[in-house]
């Protein structure tokens, strides 16, 4: 007859196996807190800053059952085409030599990624990044090589320096002082991540970089794991602000890994911001970085170093802007 100890051991093992099975199923079934107003938390899309036009374009695809990858590309393209957005795409402020140079990346639910850096004359770098992902064996193309590839793919060559941006550059040249301005005009790099009705995650990031930067400077936005990162098992995150701080801490990757460890997206973005402040206290006090995150359950988070960072969230048929909490006060 089996001993009581053996019986308890077998019972425990059986229970452990059952719990593992339940947890496996939970990965694919709605959680109790996944339901809001009678519907699930997905699809959903979140973007840095008040990019409601971008999230609306993404939602149009998501609400029709479309793929998250198509949604984030569509959203980023809205910001890229807006001449009034001086930190992304057409209308972006130039480098100190007067050249508009663009960076972008994109990542799908399978972990495929594409990126372009220091791209000139092409209005939609996010779409070029997608072509890099889908049509080349590489992840990053840069400079003249990226431009040559874009032209070969049929993207038109355009002058991206608007008259407004040119005047701003001429005014800057009077003193030629380089200093990032926190929350300048309440917009910056667009980082956008989404989860669709099939719970597929994707993300994109697009920027013209720091205004009047040194020629050749590339920030965090096109770097997978820094400006944006996606892991379909867990979630996705994107960044905005001073790219050098994000690059040195791989903020978006850190956020996704924190979510993998079980943290809510809000706690995960707070961890990434606190890491920056811990590693680079002086720079953190003087600059801005903001993160947004979304997990595969449709829960979201946003946090920044300084007050003034906001974000757009389209979820449950509502396209809203929220003020993010910050580590420091004014």
C-alpha positions, 0 to 999 in steps of 0.5 A: 500500500502506498505510503501517505508521504508518497500519496501526498507527493503524487497528489502534489505533482498532479496538482502542479501539472493541472495548474500548468495546464490551466496556466497554458490555457490562460494564455489564450483565454480572457482573464477575469479583468480583461473585460471592460464594459462587456468587451475585451481590452483588445484591440487597442492602440497607444501612441506617444503624445497627442497623436489621436489622428494616428491612433484613429488611423490605426483603429480603423484597421484594428476595428475591422479585424485587421493586423496590428502591423498594418495598424501601427504603420498606418498610424505612424504615416499620419504623423510622418505626413503632417507638416506641422509635426516638426519632430517627425517626417515631412516638416521635421526640423533639420540637422545643423547643416539644414538636412532633414534626416529621418529614422524609423523602425517597425516590428511584427508579432513574429519578431521580424523587424526592419529599420532605416537610419539617416534617411533623406528625401523620403516622407514615410521612413516607417514604410521603408523600414517595413520593406527592409523587414519584408524584402531584405535579409537585413534589419537596418539600412542607413543613409545613402543605402537606405535611400537607394533601396527606398527609390528602388521600391518606388518611394518618391524622392521629395524635399522634406524641408518646409518653409517653417522648418527652414526659418527655424533653422535660420533662426537657430544659426544665429547662436547655434546653441544645441540644447534639447527643450523639454516637451517642446510643443508637446510632441516629439518622436511618435512611438506606437504599439497595438494589439489586434483582435487576434491578440497579435502585437506590433509596434513602430517608431518614427522621428526626424531626431533632435532638432539641429543635431550633429550631422550623422546623429542617430537616436534610439528611435530606429534601434530595436530594443531601445526606441521600440520593442515587441514580444508577442508572448508578452507585450510591446513598448515604445519611447520618446524624448532624449534618445541617448538616455534610452539607447544607454538603457535599452528602455523598451526591451527592459519594459517588455522583460519586466512585463514578462516577469509579471509586472503590469505595463504601468509598473514596467514603464516606471521601472525603465524611467527609474533605471534612467534616473538611477544610472544618469541622475544629472541628465535625467533631471535636465531632460525628458524621456517618456514610455508607453507600453501595452501587453497582450491582454490590452492593459497599458502603461505610460510614465516619464521623467518630467511632467508634461508627457501625454499619450493617446489611447484608442480602446473600447471605441474611445480615442482619448488623451491622457496625462502621464505621471512622472518621476520628477515634479516641476 
